[in-house]
Amino acid sequence: MTDPIDLPAHPRILVVALRRLGDVLLTTPLIRSLRRAWPLAKIDILVFSDTAAILDGNPDIDDVLHIPQRASLAESLSLAARLWRGYDLAVTTQAGDRPTFLAAIAGRRRVGPVDNRLIGWIKQLLLDRHVPMSEGVHRVEDVLSLARVLGIAPVAEVVCPRAAAPRPEALPAGPYAVIHAAPMFRYKQWHAEGWRAVASHLAGQGIAVVASGGPGEAERRYLDAIWRDTGVRRLDGKLSWPVLTATLAGARVFVGPDTSVTHLAAASGCPTVALFGPTDPRLWGPWPASGLATPWEATAATAQQRGNVWLPQNPLPCQPCQHEGCLRQLQSYSRCLDELAAEPVIAAVNSALASGGLAKIRPTPPFPDVVNPPR
């Protein structure tokens, strides 16, 4: 094992994770590893402004620093001045120019991944320790390679946002399921007929259906079209990340596409049905609450199960292609999802329900205030 990196007794540590929501959530195992190794450390994380809320109430983090995705020159210079040598250790989770530069100016010791290219060799000069960019490795294992190069024990646990507050009155009194039908991009969408079929099946089992989603107008219109004239209870745009976590943890089952909320459901311990299309689950499959003892397969004829997660797919020869849909752009259709029938998804839902919540290994967290709805 690599010798632990030499730090003061009460080190200041910065983690740089300038990524999308789900990526930031999957960085939390690294932060937990740092907290376990240095319990007296001050641990901060630098993220994009629109991803900061998914870290609300994370007990391993002291401060969340954030910057707009398209920061102005003045904002960038202000951040650089604020960070300058303010940390004993800076860890970038990306090999990109901006995160590597920010880690280099922030930390007296610097660690991060590097590309196997000329620019990667140059960036090695800015880092005290580095790991090569890995291929074919799950994102959680990828970030935990940074714990190993630091010489500390990796802790493969995704940490959900949390805070304490009363249960929202809008939740059903009896058993309920959560469906999150709206991914961020078109190429990850399933069809409306499938979502309505799943909701109808759950209602037929005496389980109320709650719809989650973000506050955006386009997303609201999309969900209006799906849930019109159904008995689904709409809570989209009304739940903060911590209250959504608690809502998921109390649900009989969650059903959603390849999106950050699906990763959150899996981490919360909720029996989770994750619809995957072009994305390779070996790299991005939801991380179960109990960990991923057996890696996800690329594709399977029937739903794969790992811990509290079931993953149904439409196993076409081209799946998973890792492209942004069939047209290779964010607003593309994806044949593998457009042609995925409701029956295998409902079968996975039945299997998740039959688990009786036994896959849950963590108690339902207390409910926080309903503010800052997820995006």
C-alpha positions as CSV (number, residue, x, y, z in Angstrom):
1,M,0.0,0.0,0.0
2,T,1.2,3.6,-0.7
3,D,2.5,5.4,2.3
4,P,0.0,7.9,3.7
5,I,0.7,11.5,2.5
6,D,2.3,13.6,5.2
7,L,-0.1,16.2,6.6
8,P,-0.4,18.3,9.8
9,A,-2.5,17.0,12.7
10,H,-5.4,19.3,11.8
11,P,-5.1,19.6,8.0
12,R,-7.1,21.8,5.7
13,I,-8.2,19.7,2.7
14,L,-9.9,20.8,-0.5
15,V,-11.7,18.5,-3.0
16,V,-12.3,19.9,-6.5
17,A,-15.3,18.3,-8.3
18,L,-16.5,20.5,-11.1
19,R,-18.9,18.0,-12.5
20,R,-22.7,17.4,-13.0
21,L,-25.0,16.5,-10.1
22,G,-24.7,12.8,-10.2
23,D,-21.0,12.9,-10.6
24,V,-20.7,15.2,-7.5
25,L,-22.8,12.7,-5.5
26,L,-20.6,9.9,-6.5
27,T,-17.6,11.9,-5.2
28,T,-18.8,11.6,-1.7
29,P,-17.1,8.2,-1.0
30,L,-13.8,9.9,-1.5
31,I,-14.8,12.7,0.9
32,R,-15.9,10.0,3.5
33,S,-12.5,8.3,3.0
34,L,-10.7,11.6,3.8
35,R,-12.9,12.2,6.8
36,R,-12.2,8.7,8.2
37,A,-8.5,9.1,7.6
38,W,-8.3,12.7,9.1
39,P,-11.2,13.1,11.5
40,L,-9.8,16.4,12.8
41,A,-9.4,17.9,9.3
42,K,-11.3,20.9,7.8
43,I,-12.6,19.4,4.6
44,D,-14.0,21.7,1.9
45,I,-15.3,21.0,-1.6
46,L,-15.3,23.2,-4.7
47,V,-18.2,22.5,-7.1
48,F,-20.3,24.3,-9.7
49,S,-23.0,26.5,-8.2
50,D,-25.9,24.5,-9.6
51,T,-24.6,21.2,-7.9
52,A,-23.9,22.5,-4.4
53,A,-27.3,21.6,-3.0
54,I,-26.8,17.9,-3.4
55,L,-24.2,18.1,-0.7
56,D,-26.6,19.8,1.8
57,G,-26.1,18.4,5.3
58,N,-23.2,16.1,4.3
59,P,-21.6,15.4,7.7
60,D,-18.1,14.9,6.2
61,I,-17.9,18.4,4.6
62,D,-17.2,21.6,6.5
63,D,-17.7,24.2,3.7
64,V,-19.0,24.0,0.1
65,L,-17.3,26.5,-2.2
66,H,-18.9,27.1,-5.6
67,I,-18.4,28.8,-8.9
68,P,-20.7,29.3,-11.9
69,Q,-20.0,26.9,-14.8
70,R,-19.3,29.8,-17.0
71,A,-17.5,32.0,-14.5
72,S,-16.3,35.4,-15.6
73,L,-12.7,36.4,-15.6
74,A,-13.3,38.5,-12.5
75,E,-15.0,35.6,-10.7
76,S,-12.2,33.2,-11.6
77,L,-9.5,35.6,-10.4
78,S,-11.4,36.2,-7.2
79,L,-11.7,32.4,-6.6
80,A,-8.0,31.9,-7.3
81,A,-7.0,34.6,-4.8
82,R,-9.3,33.1,-2.2
83,L,-7.8,29.6,-2.7
84,W,-4.2,30.5,-3.0
85,R,-2.2,28.1,-0.8
86,G,-5.1,28.0,1.7
87,Y,-5.0,24.2,2.0
88,D,-2.5,21.6,3.2
89,L,-3.9,19.2,0.6
90,A,-5.9,19.8,-2.6
91,V,-7.4,16.8,-4.5
92,T,-8.9,17.2,-7.9
93,T,-11.2,14.5,-9.1
94,Q,-10.7,15.4,-12.7
95,A,-7.8,15.7,-15.2
96,G,-9.2,18.8,-16.8
97,D,-7.2,22.0,-17.1
98,R,-9.4,24.2,-14.8
99,P,-9.7,21.7,-11.9
100,T,-6.1,20.7,-12.0
101,F,-5.0,24.4,-12.0
102,L,-7.3,25.2,-9.1
103,A,-5.9,22.3,-7.1
104,A,-2.4,23.4,-7.9
105,I,-2.9,26.9,-6.6
106,A,-4.9,25.9,-3.6
107,G,-2.8,23.1,-2.0
108,R,0.6,22.9,-0.6
109,R,0.3,19.2,-1.5
110,R,-1.7,18.3,-4.7
111,V,-3.1,15.0,-5.9
112,G,-5.2,14.2,-9.0
113,P,-5.7,12.1,-12.1
114,V,-3.8,12.8,-15.4
115,D,-4.3,12.0,-19.0
116,N,-2.0,9.6,-20.9
117,R,-1.1,12.4,-23.2
118,L,1.5,15.2,-23.4
119,I,-0.6,17.5,-21.4
120,G,-0.9,14.8,-18.8
121,W,2.8,14.6,-18.4
122,I,2.9,18.4,-18.0
123,K,0.2,18.3,-15.3
124,Q,2.2,15.7,-13.4
125,L,4.7,18.5,-12.6
126,L,1.9,20.4,-10.8
127,L,1.0,17.3,-8.6
128,D,2.8,15.6,-5.8
129,R,1.0,12.3,-6.5
130,H,-1.2,11.3,-9.4
131,V,-3.2,8.4,-10.8
132,P,-3.5,7.7,-14.6
133,M,-7.0,8.2,-16.1
134,S,-8.7,4.9,-15.9
135,E,-11.1,3.3,-18.5
136,G,-13.8,0.7,-17.9
137,V,-14.0,1.5,-14.2
138,H,-17.1,2.5,-12.2
139,R,-17.1,6.2,-11.2
140,V,-17.0,5.3,-7.5
141,E,-14.0,3.1,-7.9
142,D,-12.4,5.8,-10.1
143,V,-12.6,8.4,-7.4
144,L,-11.5,5.9,-4.7
145,S,-8.3,5.4,-6.6
146,L,-7.4,8.9,-5.3
147,A,-7.8,7.6,-1.7
148,R,-5.4,4.8,-2.5
149,V,-2.8,7.0,-4.0
150,L,-3.1,9.2,-0.8
151,G,-2.3,6.0,1.2
152,I,-5.6,6.0,3.0
153,A,-8.3,3.3,3.2
154,P,-11.1,3.8,0.6
155,V,-14.7,3.9,2.0
156,A,-17.1,2.9,-0.8
157,E,-20.2,4.6,0.6
158,V,-22.2,7.2,-1.2
159,V,-23.4,9.9,1.3
160,C,-26.8,11.4,0.8
161,P,-27.8,15.0,1.7
162,R,-29.5,15.3,5.0
163,A,-31.0,17.6,7.6
164,A,-33.6,17.4,10.3
165,A,-37.2,18.7,10.0
166,P,-40.8,17.5,10.0
167,R,-42.2,15.1,7.4
168,P,-43.8,17.0,4.5
169,E,-47.6,17.0,4.8
170,A,-47.9,16.4,1.0
171,L,-46.6,12.8,1.3
172,P,-49.3,10.0,1.3
173,A,-50.2,8.6,4.7
174,G,-49.9,5.0,3.5
175,P,-47.4,3.2,1.3
176,Y,-46.1,5.1,-1.6
177,A,-43.7,4.8,-4.6
178,V,-41.6,7.6,-6.2
179,I,-41.3,8.0,-9.9
180,H,-38.8,10.4,-11.4
181,A,-39.6,10.4,-15.1
182,A,-37.6,13.4,-16.3
183,P,-33.9,13.0,-16.9
184,M,-31.8,16.1,-17.7
185,F,-31.4,15.2,-21.4
186,R,-33.7,13.8,-24.0
187,Y,-31.5,10.9,-24.9
188,K,-32.1,9.3,-21.5
189,Q,-35.9,9.6,-21.6
190,W,-38.3,6.7,-21.6
191,H,-41.8,7.0,-23.2
192,A,-44.9,8.4,-21.5
193,E,-46.9,5.2,-22.1
194,G,-44.3,3.2,-20.1
195,W,-44.4,5.6,-17.1
196,R,-48.2,5.6,-17.0
197,A,-48.2,1.8,-17.2
198,V,-45.9,1.6,-14.2
199,A,-47.9,4.1,-12.2
200,S,-51.1,2.3,-13.0
201,H,-49.6,-1.0,-11.9
202,L,-48.4,0.5,-8.6
203,A,-51.8,2.0,-8.0
204,G,-53.4,-1.4,-8.6
205,Q,-51.2,-2.7,-5.8
206,G,-52.6,-0.1,-3.4
207,I,-49.4,2.0,-3.5
208,A,-49.8,5.7,-4.0
209,V,-47.5,7.2,-6.6
210,V,-45.5,10.4,-6.0
211,A,-43.8,12.2,-8.9
212,S,-40.5,14.0,-8.3
213,G,-38.8,16.4,-10.6
214,G,-37.0,19.7,-10.8
215,P,-38.5,23.2,-10.9
216,G,-37.8,24.1,-14.5
217,E,-40.6,25.2,-16.8
218,A,-39.7,22.8,-19.6
219,E,-39.5,19.9,-17.2
220,R,-42.9,20.8,-15.7
221,R,-44.5,20.8,-19.2
222,Y,-42.9,17.4,-19.9
223,L,-44.3,16.0,-16.7
224,D,-47.7,17.6,-17.3
225,A,-48.0,15.6,-20.5
226,I,-47.0,12.3,-18.8
227,W,-49.2,12.6,-15.7
228,R,-52.2,14.4,-17.1
229,D,-55.5,12.6,-16.0
230,T,-53.7,10.2,-13.7
231,G,-53.8,9.9,-9.9
232,V,-50.1,10.6,-9.5
233,R,-49.3,13.1,-6.7
234,R,-47.1,15.8,-8.1
235,L,-44.3,17.0,-5.9
236,D,-41.9,18.0,-8.7
237,G,-40.2,21.3,-7.9
238,K,-41.2,21.2,-4.3
239,L,-38.6,19.1,-2.5
240,S,-35.1,20.1,-1.5
241,W,-32.4,17.5,-1.9
242,P,-32.4,16.5,1.8
243,V,-36.2,16.1,1.9
244,L,-36.1,14.2,-1.4
245,T,-33.5,11.8,0.2
246,A,-35.8,11.2,3.2
247,T,-38.8,10.8,0.8
248,L,-36.9,8.2,-1.2
249,A,-35.8,6.3,1.9
250,G,-39.4,6.0,3.0
251,A,-40.7,4.8,-0.3
252,R,-41.7,1.2,-1.1
253,V,-39.9,1.5,-4.5
254,F,-38.4,4.2,-6.7
255,V,-38.4,4.1,-10.5
256,G,-36.3,6.4,-12.6
257,P,-34.0,6.8,-15.6
258,D,-30.2,7.3,-15.6
259,T,-30.2,10.5,-13.6
260,S,-28.8,12.0,-10.3
261,V,-32.1,11.2,-8.4
262,T,-31.8,7.6,-9.3
263,H,-28.3,7.5,-7.8
264,L,-29.7,9.2,-4.8
265,A,-32.5,6.7,-4.4
266,A,-30.0,3.8,-4.6
267,A,-27.7,5.4,-2.0
268,S,-30.7,6.1,0.3
269,G,-31.4,2.4,0.6
270,C,-34.7,2.5,-1.3
271,P,-35.5,-0.5,-3.6
272,T,-34.6,1.2,-6.8
273,V,-35.5,0.4,-10.4
274,A,-33.1,2.2,-12.8
275,L,-33.8,2.3,-16.5
276,F,-30.6,2.4,-18.5
277,G,-30.3,3.0,-22.2
278,P,-27.1,4.2,-23.9
279,T,-25.1,4.6,-20.7
280,D,-22.8,1.8,-19.7
281,P,-23.8,0.5,-16.2
282,R,-20.3,-0.9,-15.7
283,L,-19.2,2.8,-15.4
284,W,-22.3,4.6,-14.2
285,G,-24.8,2.0,-12.7
286,P,-26.3,3.1,-9.4
287,W,-24.2,2.3,-6.4
288,P,-26.3,0.2,-3.9
289,A,-26.5,1.3,-0.3
290,S,-24.6,-1.9,0.7
291,G,-21.9,-1.3,-1.9
292,L,-21.3,-3.0,-5.3
293,A,-19.8,-6.4,-4.5
294,T,-20.3,-7.7,-8.1
295,P,-19.8,-5.2,-10.9
296,W,-22.7,-4.4,-13.2
297,E,-22.7,-6.1,-16.6
298,A,-22.9,-4.1,-19.8
299,T,-26.3,-5.5,-20.7
300,A,-28.6,-8.4,-19.8
301,A,-31.8,-9.9,-21.2
302,T,-33.5,-9.7,-17.8
303,A,-33.1,-7.1,-15.1
304,Q,-29.8,-7.2,-13.2
305,Q,-29.9,-6.9,-9.5
306,R,-27.2,-5.6,-7.2
307,G,-28.2,-5.0,-3.5
308,N,-31.3,-2.7,-3.5
309,V,-31.0,-1.8,-7.2
310,W,-32.7,-3.5,-10.2
311,L,-31.6,-2.5,-13.7
312,P,-33.9,-3.4,-16.6
313,Q,-32.6,-2.8,-20.2
314,N,-33.6,-3.3,-23.7
315,P,-30.6,-5.5,-24.8
316,L,-30.1,-4.4,-28.4
317,P,-26.8,-5.3,-30.1
318,C,-25.6,-1.7,-29.9
319,Q,-26.3,-1.3,-26.2
320,P,-24.6,0.3,-24.3
321,C,-23.0,2.5,-26.9
322,Q,-22.0,5.3,-24.4
323,H,-23.1,7.9,-27.0
324,E,-25.6,10.7,-26.5
325,G,-28.4,8.8,-28.1
326,C,-28.7,7.5,-31.7
327,L,-28.0,11.0,-33.1
328,R,-25.1,11.5,-30.7
329,Q,-26.4,14.8,-29.3
330,L,-28.2,15.7,-26.1
331,Q,-31.7,16.1,-27.6
332,S,-31.4,12.8,-29.5
333,Y,-33.8,9.9,-29.3
334,S,-32.5,6.5,-28.0
335,R,-33.9,3.5,-29.7
336,C,-33.0,1.2,-26.8
337,L,-35.3,3.3,-24.5
338,D,-38.0,4.2,-27.0
339,E,-38.5,0.5,-27.7
340,L,-38.2,-0.7,-24.1
341,A,-41.6,-2.2,-23.2
342,A,-43.3,-1.6,-19.9
343,E,-43.5,-5.3,-19.0
344,P,-39.8,-5.9,-18.1
345,V,-39.8,-2.6,-16.1
346,I,-43.0,-3.7,-14.2
347,A,-41.4,-7.1,-13.6
348,A,-38.4,-5.4,-12.0
349,V,-40.8,-3.2,-9.9
350,N,-42.5,-6.4,-8.7
351,S,-39.1,-7.9,-7.7
352,A,-38.2,-4.7,-5.9
353,L,-41.5,-4.7,-4.0
354,A,-41.2,-8.3,-3.1
355,S,-37.9,-7.5,-1.4
356,G,-40.1,-5.8,1.2
357,G,-37.6,-3.2,1.8
358,L,-35.1,-5.8,3.1
359,A,-32.5,-4.3,0.8
360,K,-32.5,-1.2,3.0
361,I,-29.5,-1.1,5.3
362,R,-29.9,2.4,6.7
363,P,-32.7,3.9,8.8
364,T,-34.9,6.5,7.1
365,P,-33.3,9.9,7.8
366,P,-35.4,12.7,9.4
367,F,-37.2,15.1,7.0
368,P,-35.7,18.5,6.4
369,D,-37.2,21.8,5.3
370,V,-38.8,22.0,1.9
371,V,-36.6,24.6,0.2
372,N,-34.2,24.8,-2.7
373,P,-35.8,22.3,-5.0
374,P,-33.5,20.0,-7.0
375,R,-32.6,20.8,-10.6
